[in-house]
Amino acid sequence: MKSGHSSLWAATTALVLALGMSSQVSAQAATTGQAARPQAGQDGSDANSLKAQAVEKLALQILETPAVKDAVAKGLKDLQGSDMAGKPDGIRYAKSAIDETATFAALYAAMANAPKPAFIWVAATPRKWSGYSLPGSRWFGDNVDTFYRVVRVNDKASYEITLQPGKALPAQLSFLVYNWLVYENGTAAENDVPLAAVEITDATPRNPDGSITLKAGPEPANGRPNYLQLKPGAKQIFVREIRGDGSLPPIGFSIKRTAGEAPKSKSMDELSREAALYVASGVVATNNVTTVFGELAENQLGPVRVRWAEGAGPQQKKMVTDEVLTPDQAVGFLSSGMFNLKDDEALILTLKLMGTKYVSINTYRPFIVSPEHVYGSSGLNNFQTKASRDGSITFVLSRQDPGVYNWLDVGGIPFGYIAVRWQTLTHPVAGTAKNGVGLVKTVKLADLRKELPPTTKWVTQQERAEQRATRARQFMLRCLGTPCEVGGGLDKPY
């Protein structure tokens, strides 16, 4: 990285300290000055509860077992022997990628031994909280705006989930039932189509106190609202809380089993073998998706793909269509690409909202792990950026800070991936590149001013530090009131 990154980091740290947050940043204050949601009770079942802590601590033990270490060693050789390792800086990131896959796998295995269900924070950057450190678990193209929480379920049991929403909902909040834990078949459309789904909206039925109750069980919904059917083979309820406006307090969750037996306790040997299988599956998935990415043109965006809603679309899912789709048919759209930039180059990307509430660009290191994003802006969305007069948003991706407010900061890496997400349709729309993508152009940094719209917001180094400090304060809200350190200096790829 350039020396400017170091001075920027110093300025950001000074700002954070001035705001009374210390180097171990606490989740006690939002950017807006509102008080953070009180820390969950120790007998709760959200991601910071004692139940969740027990799962995370067990995962740390699983990571140290011979079976998992052997799976990691084999997986590392597979990644190092892949085509992606030959890309610029590719082999550098193979070790951290397999380690994050292993943490993801160990967390899923550890959930199998939880006597009572609890939501676990997954697909996340490294963190320290509650007296221990948890490595990153970013896997398979995490959206940095999304607070991912998951709970393993028994398809013969019943559950009750209670949500405590605030006055405003996030950009999208969905509860998804899947019959896989760690899938292998890359970008196949069926991976993203749940067995059942409930999206929380302003129209979702609420209890008298404003809370929301969801129920899940093996019986059909039969018209019941707020219900998730756990069809045969259901293994997890996966929650995507897309936090476009990061200043909003996260939604608080709790869950309890209302019928059915607790899972039978597994030995450490059984858990480690299970985790090792998940590591191997994760490596297959990573290689599959990087192969798909590898077929894309560099410094361009590929076709816009549909993210189908539950039960919608043709039986054989079309990944790309110019058909006009309604909010009931599609939960959103996705496009992908690769970047390969010299130190003095920038990639300009202009996106249109395409009738959605949320649009974002995420960038990834080789092997599909997001760069540091608690302080750095490796991903940006329409709530965090400055739009042009026509409502479109122009982003600048570059290895050096170009001084543009809408900078995609990839931490200096020359090569990686791009994922664009459009979520929460507001009206029928055809999700096509023509409707959603404007300018995509590689230019020299020295030519940026003449290439960008005249309304472009430029920033000083002090303003950049303030932007990063605001981003960090908002991200820490995901710690749910528990003092934590996330990302930043903990996120050191190797």
C-alpha positions as semicolon CSV with decimal commas, in nm:
position;residue;x (nm);y (nm);z (nm)
1;M;0,000;0,000;0,000
2;K;0,102;0,359;-0,042
3;S;0,216;0,562;0,256
4;G;-0,107;0,760;0,228
5;H;-0,294;0,461;0,365
6;S;-0,086;0,474;0,684
7;S;-0,146;0,844;0,743
8;L;-0,514;0,801;0,668
9;W;-0,533;0,517;0,920
10;A;-0,363;0,738;1,179
11;A;-0,610;1,021;1,114
12;T;-0,905;0,782;1,140
13;T;-0,776;0,634;1,465
14;A;-0,734;0,983;1,609
15;L;-1,094;1,064;1,520
16;V;-1,220;0,744;1,677
17;L;-1,026;0,818;1,995
18;A;-1,158;1,174;2,000
19;L;-1,509;1,034;1,993
20;G;-1,435;0,835;2,307
21;M;-1,439;0,494;2,141
22;S;-1,083;0,376;2,223
23;S;-0,890;0,126;2,013
24;Q;-1,127;-0,145;2,133
25;V;-1,423;0,017;1,966
26;S;-1,751;-0,016;2,154
27;A;-2,097;-0,037;2,005
28;Q;-2,240;0,214;2,248
29;A;-2,308;0,509;2,016
30;A;-2,455;0,544;1,670
31;T;-2,347;0,808;1,424
32;T;-2,674;0,987;1,476
33;G;-2,607;1,022;1,849
34;Q;-2,887;0,781;1,937
35;A;-2,826;0,537;2,217
36;A;-2,743;0,188;2,097
37;R;-2,986;-0,093;2,169
38;P;-2,924;-0,224;2,523
39;Q;-2,704;-0,531;2,552
40;A;-2,906;-0,850;2,524
41;G;-2,969;-1,044;2,842
42;Q;-2,724;-1,322;2,909
43;D;-3,005;-1,576;2,883
44;G;-3,102;-1,451;2,534
45;S;-3,043;-1,624;2,204
46;D;-2,913;-1,349;1,975
47;A;-2,561;-1,345;1,834
48;N;-2,404;-1,196;2,150
49;S;-2,577;-1,427;2,401
50;L;-2,411;-1,683;2,624
51;K;-2,561;-1,955;2,404
52;A;-2,395;-1,805;2,096
53;Q;-2,067;-1,757;2,283
54;A;-2,067;-2,127;2,370
55;V;-2,101;-2,215;2,002
56;E;-1,818;-1,980;1,903
57;K;-1,587;-2,115;2,173
58;L;-1,662;-2,472;2,065
59;A;-1,583;-2,372;1,706
60;L;-1,242;-2,249;1,821
61;Q;-1,176;-2,592;1,970
62;I;-1,291;-2,766;1,652
63;L;-1,048;-2,556;1,448
64;E;-0,759;-2,705;1,648
65;T;-0,847;-3,070;1,581
66;P;-0,628;-3,283;1,351
67;A;-0,915;-3,356;1,110
68;V;-0,980;-2,988;1,047
69;K;-0,611;-2,901;1,027
70;D;-0,564;-3,178;0,769
71;A;-0,865;-3,050;0,570
72;V;-0,722;-2,697;0,580
73;A;-0,380;-2,818;0,460
74;K;-0,539;-3,009;0,171
75;G;-0,768;-2,719;0,088
76;L;-0,474;-2,478;0,083
77;K;-0,292;-2,697;-0,170
78;D;-0,607;-2,707;-0,385
79;L;-0,638;-2,327;-0,381
80;Q;-0,268;-2,276;-0,442
81;G;-0,289;-2,507;-0,743
82;S;-0,591;-2,333;-0,895
83;D;-0,591;-2,088;-1,184
84;M;-0,681;-1,809;-0,943
85;A;-0,350;-1,849;-0,760
86;G;-0,177;-1,739;-1,080
87;K;-0,357;-1,405;-1,089
88;P;-0,186;-1,089;-0,955
89;D;-0,140;-1,133;-0,578
90;G;-0,362;-1,443;-0,599
91;I;-0,145;-1,689;-0,413
92;R;-0,093;-1,434;-0,134
93;Y;-0,458;-1,465;-0,029
94;A;-0,500;-1,843;-0,049
95;K;-0,402;-1,905;0,315
96;S;-0,633;-1,645;0,467
97;A;-0,916;-1,762;0,239
98;I;-0,891;-2,126;0,352
99;D;-0,866;-2,018;0,716
100;E;-1,186;-1,814;0,689
101;T;-1,357;-2,109;0,519
102;A;-1,248;-2,326;0,812
103;T;-1,396;-2,085;1,068
104;F;-1,722;-2,080;0,873
105;A;-1,722;-2,461;0,868
106;A;-1,637;-2,494;1,238
107;L;-1,919;-2,259;1,336
108;Y;-2,171;-2,465;1,141
109;A;-2,043;-2,787;1,298
110;A;-2,049;-2,636;1,648
111;M;-2,414;-2,532;1,604
112;A;-2,503;-2,902;1,583
113;N;-2,415;-2,941;1,952
114;A;-2,616;-2,645;2,084
115;P;-2,878;-2,783;2,328
116;K;-3,087;-2,471;2,277
117;P;-3,099;-2,277;1,950
118;A;-2,923;-1,944;1,915
119;F;-2,842;-1,714;1,627
120;I;-2,475;-1,713;1,527
121;W;-2,303;-1,425;1,346
122;V;-2,137;-1,578;1,038
123;A;-1,971;-1,464;0,715
124;A;-1,807;-1,191;0,923
125;T;-1,477;-1,010;0,958
126;P;-1,247;-1,106;1,253
127;R;-1,366;-0,987;1,594
128;K;-1,276;-0,975;1,962
129;W;-1,555;-0,976;2,217
130;S;-1,660;-1,142;2,541
131;G;-1,299;-1,219;2,629
132;Y;-1,192;-1,414;2,319
133;S;-1,099;-1,366;1,954
134;L;-1,284;-1,524;1,663
135;P;-1,116;-1,540;1,321
136;G;-1,298;-1,417;1,016
137;S;-1,561;-1,642;0,858
138;R;-1,609;-1,460;0,529
139;W;-1,698;-1,709;0,263
140;F;-1,835;-1,715;-0,085
141;G;-1,889;-1,348;-0,158
142;D;-2,018;-1,194;0,166
143;N;-2,206;-0,867;0,128
144;V;-2,036;-0,631;0,372
145;D;-2,364;-0,444;0,431
146;T;-2,533;-0,762;0,549
147;F;-2,547;-0,874;0,911
148;Y;-2,565;-1,251;0,857
149;R;-2,710;-1,460;1,138
150;V;-2,795;-1,828;1,118
151;V;-2,942;-2,107;1,329
152;R;-2,935;-2,479;1,253
153;V;-3,277;-2,645;1,276
154;N;-3,433;-2,990;1,287
155;D;-3,693;-3,042;1,014
156;K;-3,915;-3,232;1,260
157;A;-3,906;-2,964;1,531
158;S;-4,094;-2,635;1,573
159;Y;-3,954;-2,294;1,665
160;E;-4,068;-1,948;1,758
161;I;-3,862;-1,644;1,662
162;T;-3,927;-1,299;1,808
163;L;-3,802;-0,983;1,641
164;Q;-3,772;-0,641;1,802
165;P;-3,772;-0,398;1,509
166;G;-3,714;-0,028;1,558
167;K;-3,903;0,255;1,394
168;A;-3,736;0,190;1,058
169;L;-3,652;-0,141;0,892
170;P;-3,322;-0,215;0,718
171;A;-3,297;-0,217;0,339
172;Q;-3,402;-0,580;0,345
173;L;-3,460;-0,836;0,621
174;S;-3,533;-1,190;0,513
175;F;-3,555;-1,527;0,691
176;L;-3,464;-1,811;0,453
177;V;-3,485;-2,187;0,501
178;Y;-3,223;-2,392;0,316
179;N;-3,157;-2,765;0,284
180;W;-2,781;-2,717;0,269
181;L;-2,522;-2,596;0,517
182;V;-2,219;-2,543;0,295
183;Y;-2,294;-2,590;-0,074
184;E;-2,057;-2,696;-0,343
185;N;-2,208;-2,615;-0,680
186;G;-2,083;-2,263;-0,724
187;T;-2,318;-2,006;-0,871
188;A;-2,599;-2,248;-0,963
189;A;-2,931;-2,062;-0,943
190;E;-3,093;-2,316;-0,710
191;N;-2,845;-2,233;-0,432
192;D;-3,015;-1,901;-0,373
193;V;-3,374;-2,028;-0,389
194;P;-3,490;-2,115;-0,037
195;L;-3,731;-2,391;0,066
196;A;-3,928;-2,121;0,246
197;A;-3,887;-1,749;0,302
198;V;-4,036;-1,461;0,496
199;E;-3,937;-1,104;0,421
200;I;-4,006;-0,851;0,696
201;T;-4,172;-0,536;0,561
202;D;-4,384;-0,252;0,696
203;A;-4,687;-0,471;0,617
204;T;-4,568;-0,768;0,826
205;P;-4,820;-0,842;1,105
206;R;-4,698;-0,722;1,444
207;N;-4,782;-0,795;1,805
208;P;-4,947;-0,525;2,023
209;D;-4,607;-0,426;2,165
210;G;-4,460;-0,378;1,814
211;S;-4,260;-0,700;1,813
212;I;-4,293;-0,960;1,538
213;T;-4,333;-1,333;1,593
214;L;-4,231;-1,585;1,329
215;K;-4,304;-1,953;1,362
216;A;-4,129;-2,240;1,189
217;G;-4,224;-2,604;1,178
218;P;-4,279;-2,907;0,955
219;E;-4,649;-2,838;0,888
220;P;-4,756;-2,642;0,578
221;A;-4,826;-2,273;0,626
222;N;-5,188;-2,311;0,507
223;G;-5,221;-1,937;0,469
224;R;-5,065;-1,848;0,803
225;P;-4,858;-1,528;0,786
226;N;-4,514;-1,507;0,944
227;Y;-4,461;-1,881;0,901
228;L;-4,166;-2,081;0,765
229;Q;-4,229;-2,442;0,669
230;L;-3,938;-2,670;0,754
231;K;-3,978;-2,910;0,464
232;P;-3,797;-3,247;0,477
233;G;-3,425;-3,187;0,461
234;A;-3,438;-2,833;0,602
235;K;-3,114;-2,765;0,788
236;Q;-3,088;-2,395;0,862
237;I;-3,271;-2,065;0,893
238;F;-3,042;-1,810;0,735
239;V;-3,109;-1,442;0,806
240;R;-2,996;-1,159;0,581
241;E;-3,027;-0,817;0,742
242;I;-2,907;-0,583;0,468
243;R;-2,808;-0,267;0,652
244;G;-2,810;-0,007;0,379
245;D;-2,846;0,275;0,632
246;G;-2,586;0,161;0,880
247;S;-2,692;0,416;1,144
248;L;-3,010;0,219;1,219
249;P;-2,989;-0,013;1,521
250;P;-2,987;-0,378;1,412
251;I;-3,301;-0,584;1,465
252;G;-3,287;-0,788;1,786
253;F;-3,373;-1,159;1,762
254;S;-3,458;-1,440;1,999
255;I;-3,549;-1,800;1,924
256;K;-3,683;-2,098;2,119
257;R;-3,773;-2,455;2,030
258;T;-4,144;-2,510;2,101
259;A;-4,170;-2,876;1,997
260;G;-3,930;-3,155;1,910
261;E;-3,617;-3,290;2,068
262;A;-3,286;-3,115;2,124
263;P;-3,003;-3,240;1,902
264;K;-2,807;-3,535;2,033
265;S;-2,466;-3,435;2,161
266;K;-2,178;-3,523;1,932
267;S;-1,823;-3,607;2,033
268;M;-1,537;-3,378;1,938
269;D;-1,424;-3,642;1,690
270;E;-1,766;-3,637;1,520
271;L;-1,776;-3,256;1,515
272;S;-1,427;-3,229;1,370
273;R;-1,505;-3,479;1,093
274;E;-1,821;-3,284;1,011
275;A;-1,630;-2,956;0,998
276;A;-1,361;-3,114;0,779
277;L;-1,628;-3,216;0,528
278;Y;-1,759;-2,859;0,524
279;V;-1,407;-2,726;0,463
280;A;-1,372;-2,958;0,163
281;S;-1,714;-2,848;0,032
282;G;-1,615;-2,484;0,078
283;V;-1,301;-2,535;-0,129
284;V;-1,503;-2,697;-0,409
285;A;-1,749;-2,407;-0,401
286;T;-1,472;-2,148;-0,405
287;N;-1,301;-2,312;-0,701
288;N;-1,632;-2,342;-0,886
289;V;-1,725;-1,979;-0,844
290;T;-1,376;-1,850;-0,923
291;T;-1,389;-2,054;-1,244
292;V;-1,715;-1,878;-1,334
293;F;-1,564;-1,539;-1,251
294;G;-1,256;-1,629;-1,451
295;E;-1,465;-1,647;-1,766
296;L;-1,568;-1,281;-1,734
297;A;-1,393;-0,996;-1,909
298;E;-1,166;-0,790;-1,686
299;N;-1,276;-0,441;-1,581
300;Q;-1,630;-0,506;-1,704
301;L;-1,958;-0,626;-1,553
302;G;-2,120;-0,949;-1,661
303;P;-2,490;-1,014;-1,727
304;V;-2,747;-0,918;-1,464
305;R;-2,882;-1,233;-1,296
306;V;-3,211;-1,287;-1,117
307;R;-3,238;-1,373;-0,748
308;W;-3,571;-1,557;-0,754
309;A;-3,823;-1,543;-0,473
310;E;-3,951;-1,860;-0,309
311;G;-4,172;-2,057;-0,549
312;A;-4,134;-1,803;-0,830
313;G;-4,000;-1,841;-1,179
314;P;-3,972;-2,142;-1,407
315;Q;-3,893;-2,483;-1,266
316;Q;-3,554;-2,467;-1,430
317;K;-3,442;-2,128;-1,306
318;K;-3,324;-1,885;-1,570
319;M;-3,031;-1,697;-1,432
320;V;-3,065;-1,420;-1,691
321;T;-3,390;-1,289;-1,840
322;D;-3,524;-0,967;-1,988
323;E;-3,873;-1,052;-1,861
324;V;-4,038;-0,786;-1,646
325;L;-4,054;-0,930;-1,291
326;T;-4,266;-0,820;-0,996
327;P;-4,154;-0,787;-0,633
328;D;-4,328;-1,120;-0,567
329;Q;-4,115;-1,293;-0,829
330;A;-3,767;-1,159;-0,757
331;V;-3,595;-1,052;-0,436
332;G;-3,332;-0,873;-0,641
333;F;-3,065;-0,893;-0,909
334;L;-2,692;-0,958;-0,917
335;S;-2,406;-0,886;-1,154
336;S;-2,041;-0,983;-1,128
337;G;-1,706;-0,889;-1,273
338;M;-1,331;-0,883;-1,225
339;F;-1,095;-0,592;-1,188
340;N;-0,729;-0,586;-1,283
341;L;-0,578;-0,242;-1,235
342;K;-0,236;-0,085;-1,243
343;D;-0,138;0,147;-0,960
344;D;-0,217;0,457;-1,168
345;E;-0,554;0,334;-1,302
346;A;-0,914;0,360;-1,191
347;L;-1,231;0,179;-1,289
348;I;-1,540;0,399;-1,318
349;L;-1,875;0,224;-1,270
350;T;-2,213;0,397;-1,290
351;L;-2,521;0,213;-1,158
352;K;-2,891;0,293;-1,174
353;L;-3,124;0,192;-0,891
354;M;-3,350;0,004;-1,134
355;G;-3,657;0,046;-0,915
356;T;-3,497;-0,108;-0,605
357;K;-3,450;0,033;-0,257
358;Y;-3,089;-0,081;-0,232
359;V;-2,796;-0,109;-0,471
360;S;-2,437;-0,184;-0,376
361;I;-2,097;-0,276;-0,512
362;N;-1,878;-0,515;-0,317
363;T;-1,519;-0,597;-0,403
364;Y;-1,330;-0,914;-0,314
365;R;-0,978;-1,041;-0,290
366;P;-0,882;-1,346;-0,494
367;F;-1,075;-1,646;-0,352
368;I;-1,382;-1,432;-0,278
369;V;-1,309;-1,277;0,062
370;S;-1,401;-0,912;0,113
371;P;-1,116;-0,670;0,190
372;E;-1,120;-0,481;0,522
373;H;-1,455;-0,304;0,531
374;V;-1,522;-0,188;0,886
375;Y;-1,308;0,123;0,828
376;G;-1,230;0,092;0,457
377;S;-1,494;0,131;0,188
378;S;-1,433;-0,191;-0,004
379;G;-1,812;-0,204;-0,048
380;L;-2,049;0,091;-0,091
381;N;-2,426;0,128;-0,128
382;N;-2,674;0,399;-0,224
383;F;-2,715;0,509;0,141
384;Q;-2,338;0,568;0,178
385;T;-2,268;0,746;-0,148
386;K;-2,341;1,072;-0,328
387;A;-2,572;1,031;-0,629
388;S;-2,574;1,230;-0,953
389;R;-2,867;1,456;-1,041
390;D;-3,033;1,178;-1,243
391;G;-3,026;0,945;-0,941
392;S;-2,750;0,721;-1,074
393;I;-2,439;0,657;-0,865
394;T;-2,086;0,670;-1,003
395;F;-1,824;0,468;-0,814
396;V;-1,448;0,480;-0,855
397;L;-1,247;0,164;-0,787
398;S;-0,872;0,217;-0,757
399;R;-0,568;0,099;-0,563
400;Q;-0,481;0,454;-0,452
401;D;-0,718;0,700;-0,290
402;P;-0,840;0,919;-0,578
403;G;-0,997;1,176;-0,346
404;V;-1,349;1,082;-0,461
405;Y;-1,622;1,042;-0,198
406;N;-1,758;0,729;-0,373
407;W;-1,424;0,544;-0,359
408;L;-1,417;0,164;-0,356
409;D;-1,108;0,100;-0,143
410;V;-0,965;-0,244;-0,223
411;G;-0,669;-0,204;0,012
412;G;-0,419;-0,164;-0,270
413;I;-0,473;-0,506;-0,429
414;P;-0,434;-0,516;-0,808
415;F;-0,677;-0,797;-0,888
416;G;-1,010;-0,916;-0,752
417;Y;-1,381;-0,954;-0,804
418;I;-1,684;-0,725;-0,814
419;A;-2,040;-0,809;-0,712
420;V;-2,329;-0,569;-0,771
421;R;-2,656;-0,625;-0,586
422;W;-2,996;-0,467;-0,645
423;Q;-3,239;-0,562;-0,364
424;T;-3,603;-0,498;-0,271
425;L;-3,798;-0,420;-0,585
426;T;-4,053;-0,140;-0,550
427;H;-4,233;-0,208;-0,879
428;P;-4,216;-0,445;-1,178
429;V;-3,884;-0,415;-1,359
430;A;-3,669;-0,599;-1,611
431;G;-3,337;-0,667;-1,445
432;T;-3,103;-0,609;-1,737
433;A;-2,766;-0,446;-1,786
434;K;-2,932;-0,182;-2,003
435;N;-3,164;-0,083;-1,719
436;G;-2,915;-0,113;-1,433
437;V;-2,565;-0,032;-1,559
438;G;-2,432;0,287;-1,713
439;L;-2,069;0,375;-1,773
440;V;-1,802;0,112;-1,705
441;K;-1,462;0,247;-1,807
442;T;-1,096;0,212;-1,712
443;V;-0,906;0,543;-1,701
444;K;-0,586;0,688;-1,568
445;L;-0,612;0,843;-1,224
446;A;-0,475;1,165;-1,369
447;D;-0,776;1,184;-1,603
448;L;-1,046;1,125;-1,343
449;R;-1,168;1,483;-1,311
450;K;-1,248;1,513;-1,679
451;E;-1,413;1,168;-1,688
452;L;-1,641;1,206;-1,383
453;P;-1,970;1,400;-1,363
454;P;-1,934;1,768;-1,264
455;T;-2,142;1,699;-0,953
456;T;-1,881;1,452;-0,820
457;K;-1,807;1,496;-0,449
458;W;-1,433;1,522;-0,376
459;V;-1,282;1,488;-0,027
460;T;-0,977;1,594;0,169
461;Q;-0,776;1,347;0,376
462;Q;-0,948;1,479;0,690
463;E;-1,290;1,425;0,533
464;R;-1,184;1,074;0,432
465;A;-1,085;0,999;0,792
466;E;-1,424;1,125;0,911
467;Q;-1,595;0,906;0,652
468;R;-1,404;0,601;0,777
469;A;-1,473;0,680;1,142
470;T;-1,846;0,713;1,070
471;R;-1,839;0,381;0,888
472;A;-1,669;0,208;1,182
473;R;-1,913;0,348;1,438
474;Q;-2,205;0,224;1,234
475;F;-2,055;-0,120;1,180
476;M;-1,998;-0,168;1,554
477;L;-2,374;-0,159;1,610
478;R;-2,374;-0,519;1,487
479;C;-2,208;-0,612;1,816
480;L;-2,554;-0,561;1,973
481;G;-2,431;-0,352;2,264
482;T;-2,144;-0,585;2,355
483;P;-1,803;-0,411;2,361
484;C;-1,607;-0,541;2,064
485;E;-1,319;-0,487;1,827
486;V;-1,399;-0,574;1,466
487;G;-1,198;-0,553;1,145
488;G;-0,935;-0,281;1,126
489;G;-0,606;-0,408;1,262
490;L;-0,750;-0,756;1,318
491;D;-0,806;-0,802;0,946
492;K;-0,457;-0,888;0,828
493;P;-0,453;-1,111;0,520
494;Y;-0,141;-1,318;0,479
